[in-house]
Amino acid sequence: MTDLKIFDRMESEVRGYIRSFPVVFKKAKGSILFDEQGKEYVDFFSGAGTLNYGHNNPFLKEKVIDYLTSDGVVHGLDMATTAKKRFLESVDERLFKPRKWEYVLQFTGPTGTNAVEAALKLARQVKGRQNIVSFTHGFHGVSCGALAATANRKFRDAAGVGLSNTTFLPYDGYMGPDVNTLAYFERMLEDPSSGLDHPAAVIVETVQGEGGINVATRAWMQELQRLCRRHDMLLIVDDIQVGCGRTGSFFSFDGMDIQPDIITLSKSLSGFGLPMSLVLIKPELDQWKPGAHSGTFRGNNLAFVTATHALDEYWSDDAFKEQTQAKAAVVGDWLENIVQSYPEAGLSARGRGLIQGLVTPPRSGLASAISAQCFEKGVVIETSGAHDEVLKLLPALTISEQELQQGLEIIERSVGHAFAQQNSKKIVKIAGAGK
Ligand SMILES: *Cc1c(COP(=O)(O)O)cnc(C)c1O
């Protein structure tokens, strides 16, 4: 039996994932986690999208060790270092030049919410307006500025202060497939008495990771950009979870023919699970005064080292992108098959690239039951969505075909078990009701 006593005794009640996965993890390699008892788990969670290149990626690990051995600077505030210089060169070479992009980079404090705070702050400064439009089920972090743009009730309730200067509007598909939610937005913008304060910016995820794997279409994203341009609002794409290759290409909106004004990146940016966040800003919007936004840990040089090598190793040609797309097709087919195998369960599947969801009926508890079954059988997998109704498949992009297969088989068996369990409970209930 796993002993979690010290965590229960010493750690705040705020702890979260330990409750879904109640073991002590000791080791991790690629897509496999090992607990203290030596039990193995295929990781279909990947640190919520932080470990796109797997745990302890051997190539990146070697670069970290080399850097430490050579006494490279580890902490540098935002001073110039060799590691940062190499990172800037790689971003230019691997990301900007092939796309003919010009952005300036703002390094913020190390977590995603820090990048979102900076992006929102800058947008408000540039436009001289306070309001920001965010979308239903959007997730942008939990520090108060970013939290104001996060829809999740649990997090909003914890704020303790008013979360203002944000207007939530319906995301793509929120009113069903036949309603164009942006028509509503446009009507609000055109009507001076709609009650909508003219927004400085719109912040959006192309796929809502925490919100339930809701996917915005290319057409919707293009229309959103058109609205932003026409009504003088900045378009901020929060690519923290679904960027860095998760959807196949490096940026989730590659191929959508849009050009966001501001882009936020974090989670898998360092490639090694090291904290690192970045805001990409169109040069003409870079109206920061020197030092006007700071942070002690803007210069995590170990993260610069691994981020640089991740870009050089995986993004110098299209091979990695194609591998990810091939794996995504395997996952998509598998999920479709599960959906059809249990027609009575009311399941559906959705996603893009290697962020895919198995959607169960809301309030059925089925997704959480499947996740628990998976954990017992050796797969770490989380749920998302407003009612935790979506089983969220987020394997490392580097997962081997064999591990992918192994994980998917366990998920399929877990769906079967959880569904059978639920039905047998129902039958017991019905039988009991007759007495
Ligand atoms: C995780 C996440 C954030 C917040 O990142 P933290 O590192 O948890 O602060 C912001 N936006 C999106 C889309 C995310 O998935």
Ligand as a Chemical Component Dictionary entry (heavy atoms), coordinates in Angstrom:
data_LIG
# 
_chem_comp.id                   LIG 
_chem_comp.type                 NON-POLYMER 
_chem_comp.pdbx_formal_charge   0 
_chem_comp.three_letter_code    LIG 
# 
loop_
_chem_comp_atom.comp_id 
_chem_comp_atom.atom_id 
_chem_comp_atom.alt_atom_id 
_chem_comp_atom.type_symbol 
_chem_comp_atom.charge 
_chem_comp_atom.model_Cartn_x 
_chem_comp_atom.model_Cartn_y 
_chem_comp_atom.model_Cartn_z 
_chem_comp_atom.pdbx_ordinal 
LIG C1 C1 C 0 -1.852 25.895 -18.106 1  
LIG C2 C2 C 0 -2.380 27.061 -18.842 2  
LIG C3 C3 C 0 -2.168 28.388 -18.406 3  
LIG C4 C4 C 0 -1.515 28.700 -17.074 4  
LIG O1 O1 O 0 -0.236 28.175 -16.964 5  
LIG P1 P1 P 0 0.385  27.954 -15.498 6  
LIG O2 O2 O 0 1.786  27.512 -15.786 7  
LIG O3 O3 O 0 -0.422 26.890 -14.846 8  
LIG O4 O4 O 0 0.323  29.239 -14.791 9  
LIG C5 C5 C 0 -2.635 29.425 -19.184 10 
LIG N1 N1 N 0 -3.259 29.199 -20.348 11 
LIG C6 C6 C 0 -3.487 27.954 -20.811 12 
LIG C7 C7 C 0 -4.170 27.761 -22.116 13 
LIG C8 C8 C 0 -3.070 26.843 -20.065 14 
LIG O5 O5 O 0 -3.328 25.608 -20.489 15 
# 
loop_
_chem_comp_bond.comp_id 
_chem_comp_bond.atom_id_1 
_chem_comp_bond.atom_id_2 
_chem_comp_bond.value_order 
_chem_comp_bond.pdbx_ordinal 
LIG C1 C2 SING 1  
LIG C2 C3 SING 2  
LIG C2 C8 DOUB 3  
LIG C3 C4 SING 4  
LIG C3 C5 DOUB 5  
LIG C4 O1 SING 6  
LIG O1 P1 SING 7  
LIG P1 O2 DOUB 8  
LIG P1 O3 SING 9  
LIG P1 O4 SING 10 
LIG C5 N1 SING 11 
LIG N1 C6 DOUB 12 
LIG C6 C7 SING 13 
LIG C6 C8 SING 14 
LIG C8 O5 SING 15 
# 
